[in-house]
Amino acid sequence: MLTDMTAVVTGGSRGIGRAVVERLCRDGASVVFNYATHEAAADEVVRAVQADGGKVRALRLDLKEPEGAERLMEAAEEHLGGLDILVNNAAMSFTPAPLAETDVELFDSVMAVNARSVFLTTRYAARRMRDGGRIVNISTLNTVRPAPGIGPYAASKGAIEQLTAVAARELGPRGITVNAVSPGATDTELLHGTNPPQALQAVVGMTPLGRLGQPSDVADVVAFLAGPDGRWITGQNLRATGGLT
Ligand SMILES: NC(=O)c1ccc[n+]([C@@H]2O[C@H](COP(=O)([O-])OP(=O)(O)OC[C@H]3O[C@@H](n4cnc5c(N)ncnc54)[C@H](OP(=O)(O)O)[C@@H]3O)[C@@H](O)[C@H]2O)c1
């Protein structure tokens, strides 16, 4: 249980982030999450959590903005009164394209949302998180199973896996664990927006558990790492993929 714990989740309005917000709130944490543009989706998450008796607040903050991640952490800390759990989940989706056709503006935007924000929230947590805290960074199976067309995405996720390893070493002496969770294909708008149905059928065919992941499949792994049972795990990358390697 996470009673009396506080948590920040990036990108909590939809998909895996929403499932993480809902699970942490169900476990008793007070949660602040941000989103970029989908206000109605964020409001719906807040309504659903509150109807269930949970404590949650949504903030509209674009992580592409240089100040976005720090403003989120400051606002969250002020609202929550302290920081115990940080889940870096937000990622920018884009139409896959070969490197030869990828412009520098797209690369910079993806790195800003998916990687720079993780650096900034983790730096903030390194300064302000309570001892014994938890950081979970959502990576992807694509760092070991790269696909053509996702160069900026794979680069950003490789970067956060390295930040995870370094932060685990730096924050371990304070009892703060830092881990990555790498989902495989998970049934969200990001997945369907970037993969044709035939490609997803092929992935299901290669997956030992024989289906797409659901956001809750990933959220439950995050909750394990964020909770008391995850206390002896740090610097790891848990692959939540239904067995796809
Ligand atoms: N789905 C998969 O198959 C899969 C597989 C491996 C890894 N992952 C990882 O899992 C995480 C969640 O993915 P998902 O599939 O749940 O994505 P999603 O459904 O597209 O949701 C993305 C979330 O991130 C937020 N976000 C996007 N750009 C943002 C920005 N510039 N500033 C602030 N927030 C922003 C979105 O807010 P808005 O609602 O306002 O847009 C939304 O809450 C990502 O890190 C992704 O890389 C997903």
The ligand as an SDF file (V2000), in Angstrom:
LIG
                    3D

 48 52  0  0  0  0  0  0  0  0999 V2000
    2.0990    1.8200  -26.2220 N   0  0  0  0  0  0  0  0  0  0  0  0
    3.1620    1.0510  -26.4640 C   0  0  0  0  0  0  0  0  0  0  0  0
    3.1010    0.0650  -27.2150 O   0  0  0  0  0  0  0  0  0  0  0  0
    4.4580    1.3480  -25.7870 C   0  0  0  0  0  0  0  0  0  0  0  0
    5.5060    0.4300  -25.9350 C   0  0  0  0  0  0  0  0  0  0  0  0
    6.7190    0.6920  -25.3190 C   0  0  0  0  0  0  0  0  0  0  0  0
    6.8770    1.8320  -24.5650 C   0  0  0  0  0  0  0  0  0  0  0  0
    5.8510    2.6970  -24.4270 N   0  0  0  0  0  0  0  0  0  0  0  0
    6.0730    3.8830  -23.6080 C   0  0  0  0  0  0  0  0  0  0  0  0
    5.0370    4.0100  -22.6480 O   0  0  0  0  0  0  0  0  0  0  0  0
    4.8410    5.3930  -22.3420 C   0  0  0  0  0  0  0  0  0  0  0  0
    3.3780    5.7500  -22.5080 C   0  0  0  0  0  0  0  0  0  0  0  0
    2.9930    5.4790  -23.8420 O   0  0  0  0  0  0  0  0  0  0  0  0
    1.4670    5.3960  -24.2840 P   0  0  0  0  0  0  0  0  0  0  0  0
    1.4090    4.3860  -25.3510 O   0  0  0  0  0  0  0  0  0  0  0  0
    0.6060    5.2740  -23.0910 O   0  0  0  0  0  0  0  0  0  0  0  0
    1.2960    6.8600  -24.9610 O   0  0  0  0  0  0  0  0  0  0  0  0
   -0.0060    7.7340  -25.2610 P   0  0  0  0  0  0  0  0  0  0  0  0
   -1.2350    6.9240  -25.1380 O   0  0  0  0  0  0  0  0  0  0  0  0
    0.2870    8.4500  -26.5290 O   0  0  0  0  0  0  0  0  0  0  0  0
    0.0020    8.8030  -24.0430 O   0  0  0  0  0  0  0  0  0  0  0  0
    1.0830    9.7060  -23.9770 C   0  0  0  0  0  0  0  0  0  0  0  0
    0.9490   10.5630  -22.7490 C   0  0  0  0  0  0  0  0  0  0  0  0
    2.0650   11.4810  -22.7300 O   0  0  0  0  0  0  0  0  0  0  0  0
    1.5830   12.8160  -22.7410 C   0  0  0  0  0  0  0  0  0  0  0  0
    2.4570   13.6710  -23.5390 N   0  0  0  0  0  0  0  0  0  0  0  0
    2.7830   13.5150  -24.8490 C   0  0  0  0  0  0  0  0  0  0  0  0
    3.5430   14.5410  -25.2610 N   0  0  0  0  0  0  0  0  0  0  0  0
    3.6910   15.3610  -24.1900 C   0  0  0  0  0  0  0  0  0  0  0  0
    4.3420   16.6080  -23.9870 C   0  0  0  0  0  0  0  0  0  0  0  0
    4.9800   17.2490  -24.9830 N   0  0  0  0  0  0  0  0  0  0  0  0
    4.2800   17.1790  -22.7650 N   0  0  0  0  0  0  0  0  0  0  0  0
    3.6020   16.5690  -21.7620 C   0  0  0  0  0  0  0  0  0  0  0  0
    2.9720   15.3890  -21.8770 N   0  0  0  0  0  0  0  0  0  0  0  0
    2.9960   14.7970  -23.0910 C   0  0  0  0  0  0  0  0  0  0  0  0
    0.2000   12.7330  -23.3600 C   0  0  0  0  0  0  0  0  0  0  0  0
   -0.5600   13.8890  -22.9920 O   0  0  0  0  0  0  0  0  0  0  0  0
   -1.8260   14.3300  -23.9360 P   0  0  0  0  0  0  0  0  0  0  0  0
   -2.9230   13.3680  -23.6030 O   0  0  0  0  0  0  0  0  0  0  0  0
   -2.1460   15.7250  -23.5290 O   0  0  0  0  0  0  0  0  0  0  0  0
   -1.3610   14.2190  -25.3440 O   0  0  0  0  0  0  0  0  0  0  0  0
   -0.3000   11.4340  -22.7590 C   0  0  0  0  0  0  0  0  0  0  0  0
   -0.7280   11.6300  -21.4300 O   0  0  0  0  0  0  0  0  0  0  0  0
    5.7640    6.1650  -23.2780 C   0  0  0  0  0  0  0  0  0  0  0  0
    6.9680    6.4690  -22.5990 O   0  0  0  0  0  0  0  0  0  0  0  0
    6.0440    5.1850  -24.3920 C   0  0  0  0  0  0  0  0  0  0  0  0
    7.2760    5.4300  -25.0250 O   0  0  0  0  0  0  0  0  0  0  0  0
    4.6460    2.4960  -25.0230 C   0  0  0  0  0  0  0  0  0  0  0  0
  1  2  1  0
  2  3  2  0
  2  4  1  0
  4  5  1  0
  4 48  2  0
  5  6  2  0
  6  7  1  0
  7  8  2  0
  8  9  1  0
  8 48  1  0
  9 10  1  0
  9 46  1  0
 10 11  1  0
 11 12  1  0
 11 44  1  0
 12 13  1  0
 13 14  1  0
 14 15  2  0
 14 16  1  0
 14 17  1  0
 17 18  1  0
 18 19  2  0
 18 20  1  0
 18 21  1  0
 21 22  1  0
 22 23  1  0
 23 24  1  0
 23 42  1  0
 24 25  1  0
 25 26  1  0
 25 36  1  0
 26 27  1  0
 26 35  1  0
 27 28  2  0
 28 29  1  0
 29 30  1  0
 29 35  2  0
 30 31  1  0
 30 32  2  0
 32 33  1  0
 33 34  2  0
 34 35  1  0
 36 37  1  0
 36 42  1  0
 37 38  1  0
 38 39  2  0
 38 40  1  0
 38 41  1  0
 42 43  1  0
 44 45  1  0
 44 46  1  0
 46 47  1  0
M  CHG  2   8   1  16  -1
M  END
$$$$
